[in-house]
Amino acid sequence: MKTDRLAGALVIVGMIAGVLSVVPVLEEPDYLALVPAHQSQIIVGAISQFIMIPAYVGFALCLYPALRSESAALAPGFLGLRLVAATFQLSGVIVLPLFLVLGQEHASAAPGTEALGQLLRTARDLVNHVALILALGLGDLLLFRILHRSRLVPRWLSVWGFLGTGAAILASLLVLSQATGVVTPLYLTINAPLALQSVVLAIWLMTRGLTPRGSR
């Protein structure tokens, strides 16, 4: 039960860190000119995104023993995809300080900063909102498959997770195809069901925990 509570707490920590990792200045049209005056946003964003790494991986490690006892085939895939997502997350952390360097170069009128800045921002969006989300999403599909089949949590919660994860993957594909941007009303709306499900799952883990097969 203590491990389940820790898993639920890590979900909440990861969500809070995810909100704090948003860097509003990078969504502005003239963001390179604004970066020097908003360095704190970059720093807070990088630290918050780094916190998400142990939160995401720790959640998987907490649940792994119970999941593996239910499915020795799918559980390693879930953990492995969490580790892949952590790698993408670390890439996003490394990219953020580069905007500080570009902002200083832009302030000194160095040539080529606009093009390089746009390339860097696009790369960050693709890492954070496509590669990372797809890795997390595919892993979560395995997670909810195990939970649904084993009934370690109520099946309605697992089905909700399936649907929410599918919507999140769709949102990432829309970003990849440039049908929508990131931090837009459409993108946030599509991701809202999974965000709400994550809160409910976290509360369930902290209050009820997983239900072992022998106690059902």
Rosetta blueprint (number, residue, H / E / L):
1 M L
2 K H
3 T H
4 D H
5 R H
6 L H
7 A H
8 G H
9 A H
10 L H
11 V H
12 I H
13 V H
14 G H
15 M H
16 I H
17 A H
18 G H
19 V H
20 L H
21 S L
22 V L
23 V L
24 P H
25 V H
26 L H
27 E H
28 E L
29 P L
30 D L
31 Y H
32 L H
33 A H
34 L H
35 V H
36 P H
37 A H
38 H H
39 Q H
40 S H
41 Q H
42 I H
43 I H
44 V H
45 G H
46 A H
47 I H
48 S H
49 Q H
50 F H
51 I H
52 M H
53 I H
54 P H
55 A H
56 Y H
57 V H
58 G H
59 F H
60 A H
61 L H
62 C H
63 L H
64 Y H
65 P H
66 A H
67 L H
68 R H
69 S H
70 E H
71 S L
72 A L
73 A L
74 L H
75 A H
76 P H
77 G H
78 F H
79 L H
80 G H
81 L H
82 R H
83 L H
84 V H
85 A H
86 A H
87 T H
88 F H
89 Q H
90 L H
91 S H
92 G H
93 V H
94 I H
95 V H
96 L H
97 P H
98 L H
99 F H
100 L H
101 V H
102 L H
103 G H
104 Q H
105 E H
106 H H
107 A H
108 S L
109 A L
110 A L
111 P L
112 G L
113 T H
114 E H
115 A H
116 L H
117 G H
118 Q H
119 L H
120 L H
121 R H
122 T H
123 A H
124 R H
125 D H
126 L H
127 V H
128 N H
129 H H
130 V H
131 A H
132 L H
133 I H
134 L H
135 A H
136 L H
137 G H
138 L H
139 G H
140 D H
141 L H
142 L H
143 L H
144 F H
145 R H
146 I H
147 L H
148 H H
149 R H
150 S H
151 R L
152 L L
153 V L
154 P L
155 R H
156 W H
157 L H
158 S H
159 V H
160 W H
161 G H
162 F H
163 L H
164 G H
165 T H
166 G H
167 A H
168 A H
169 I H
170 L H
171 A H
172 S H
173 L H
174 L H
175 V H
176 L H
177 S L
178 Q L
179 A L
180 T L
181 G L
182 V L
183 V L
184 T L
185 P H
186 L H
187 Y H
188 L H
189 T H
190 I H
191 N H
192 A H
193 P H
194 L H
195 A H
196 L H
197 Q H
198 S H
199 V H
200 V H
201 L H
202 A H
203 I H
204 W H
205 L H
206 M H
207 T H
208 R L
209 G L
210 L L
211 T L
212 P L
213 R H
214 G H
215 S H
216 R L
